[in-house]
């Protein structure tokens, strides 16, 4: 009999992989506050022990393969014990120098690591799906597990139905504390009608003071939410930290690493990157429309060379200095002001990160050396030219990058000219 295994939650896996590019060692969980956890993976008391890669890898395996906690514990425990991260030990606090007896690895700590990371990864993956489908299913319903362990406030939020974009979800999107089991249910109008649900009034958000014992900083925490949990992990990752942080980190990475990082995380970061980039494009266009705007040389990372493109370049003994693809505000202006008949559609220019990540084809222009990213519909086509190892200046510093230099509409027939173009990947 054929055994069917459930597919791994792709958005949750992508979220957790993106966190793996930053592995800061910390002493206490309060050393990283709320949204910082959306883009970095850490384990308290890990400073001085080479364990973060092991723990991150095991959590990732649990997500990808659906491992139980027992599997997670059985495989990880001997690795941590071999590296000395187990039991109680006396260690100096990096912040104060005070030597204290602290708990390192233990079954209870492993349970917390497993629970927290899987719950936040699944919640973030669910948020990514909400953003992708909210046009058809625009409502979220708070769902608590109603048993003896349920916190009173969480019980009170059970059944609250609000639009997915309501600010209440910025702080109350579950999980809302250690071992919190709450989730959300996404609904369309038909679901609302079928079950008799109606949109709620957003519950009040009374705030309580809390002092961070590590920093002494006093912050206000929503009542019913554990300190450090009053944030939406999926939104924090998608709309702020992960997209911009990961993309900006592509530039200095070796090309093969940048290509791998983009390929692994594209599904997770692209929606937020496209939103951020489109807003920037709008700002550039608005300032240019005033008639007083000049290019400043501001440059944004908009993508990365794919592994296939890198292989093609290596075969031709072309070694990119970077794996990132960038664009400067001056080139955006140039494309916005191109001749009307051949100008790229505004929608294409505004969604460039997604277009570069999913081109119909990539060509190599032998006549005017450069990569040509192509999208076509019938006889019409759009193309963007990326110059490899383009030398420029950013903040008065010399940099070499793979730069989007121009783009326009053309005919598909022109791009099929094999006397001029080599096919790198895809099809025209």
Order of alpha helices (4+ residues) and beta strands (2+ residues): alpha-alpha-alpha-beta-beta-alpha-beta-alpha-beta-alpha-beta-alpha-beta-beta-alpha-alpha-alpha-beta-alpha-beta-alpha-alpha-alpha-beta-beta-beta-beta-alpha-beta
